[in-house]
Amino acid sequence: MEHKLPVPAEDDQRGFIVRSAIKGVTAGALSAGLTNPMDVLRNEMFKRDTGLVDTCRTLQRCVCSALPLSLTALLSQNEMPLNTLAPL
């Protein structure tokens, strides 16, 4: 990521702050995205008092059955009638 971000001028304090903020937010999002599923798995193992394989199977069944229902509910709630759109 270091080589993809533009390097600010030496006297551009704001540019250095923005660059550091972008790197920090990216690192935080990636670490949360990688560690959160493992934390959920660990918590389910403790809650159900089962092993890794059994917990993974249970979670897979839950996600596979809940995902289509959740997407249907989400998409139907956000449905907007065409007459509410502003003319171009």
C-alpha positions as CSV (number, residue, x, y, z in Angstrom):
1,M,0.0,0.0,0.0
2,E,2.9,2.3,0.6
3,H,3.8,2.6,-3.0
4,K,0.1,3.1,-4.1
5,L,-0.5,6.2,-2.0
6,P,0.8,9.6,-3.3
7,V,3.6,11.0,-1.3
8,P,2.8,14.5,0.0
9,A,5.2,17.4,-0.2
10,E,7.6,17.8,2.7
11,D,5.7,20.9,4.1
12,D,2.2,19.3,3.6
13,Q,1.3,18.3,7.1
14,R,-2.4,17.6,6.1
15,G,-1.2,15.3,3.4
16,F,0.8,13.2,5.8
17,I,-2.1,13.0,8.2
18,V,-4.5,11.9,5.5
19,R,-2.0,9.4,4.3
20,S,-1.6,8.0,7.8
21,A,-5.3,7.9,8.3
22,I,-5.9,5.9,5.1
23,K,-3.3,3.4,6.1
24,G,-4.7,3.1,9.6
25,V,-8.3,2.6,8.5
26,T,-7.3,0.1,5.9
27,A,-5.2,-1.9,8.5
28,G,-8.0,-1.8,11.0
29,A,-10.7,-2.9,8.6
30,L,-8.5,-5.8,7.3
31,S,-7.6,-7.0,10.8
32,A,-11.3,-6.8,11.9
33,G,-12.4,-8.7,8.8
34,L,-9.9,-11.4,9.4
35,T,-10.2,-11.9,13.2
36,N,-14.0,-11.4,13.6
37,P,-15.0,-14.8,12.0
38,M,-12.4,-16.6,14.1
39,D,-13.8,-14.9,17.3
40,V,-17.4,-15.9,16.4
41,L,-16.2,-19.5,15.8
42,R,-14.4,-19.6,19.2
43,N,-17.4,-18.1,21.0
44,E,-19.8,-20.6,19.5
45,M,-17.4,-23.4,20.4
46,F,-17.5,-22.3,24.1
47,K,-21.3,-21.7,24.0
48,R,-22.2,-25.0,22.5
49,D,-19.4,-27.0,24.1
50,T,-18.6,-28.7,20.8
51,G,-15.5,-29.2,18.8
52,L,-14.3,-27.2,15.8
53,V,-15.7,-29.4,13.1
54,D,-19.2,-29.7,14.7
55,T,-19.3,-25.9,15.3
56,C,-18.3,-25.2,11.7
57,R,-21.1,-27.5,10.4
58,T,-23.7,-25.8,12.7
59,L,-22.7,-22.3,11.7
60,Q,-22.6,-23.3,8.0
61,R,-26.2,-24.6,8.3
62,C,-27.3,-21.4,10.1
63,V,-25.7,-19.1,7.5
64,C,-27.0,-21.1,4.5
65,S,-30.6,-21.0,5.8
66,A,-30.5,-17.4,7.1
67,L,-28.7,-15.7,4.2
68,P,-31.5,-16.0,1.6
69,L,-34.2,-14.9,4.1
70,S,-32.1,-11.9,5.2
71,L,-31.4,-10.8,1.7
72,T,-35.0,-11.1,0.7
73,A,-36.1,-9.0,3.7
74,L,-33.4,-6.4,3.0
75,L,-34.1,-6.1,-0.7
76,S,-37.9,-5.9,-0.2
77,Q,-37.6,-3.2,2.4
78,N,-35.5,-1.0,0.2
79,E,-37.8,-1.3,-2.8
80,M,-38.6,2.2,-4.1
81,P,-41.5,3.0,-6.4
82,L,-40.4,4.5,-9.7
83,N,-42.6,7.6,-9.4
84,T,-40.5,8.8,-6.4
85,L,-37.3,9.1,-8.5
86,A,-36.4,12.6,-9.6
87,P,-36.5,13.2,-13.4
88,L,-33.1,13.4,-15.1
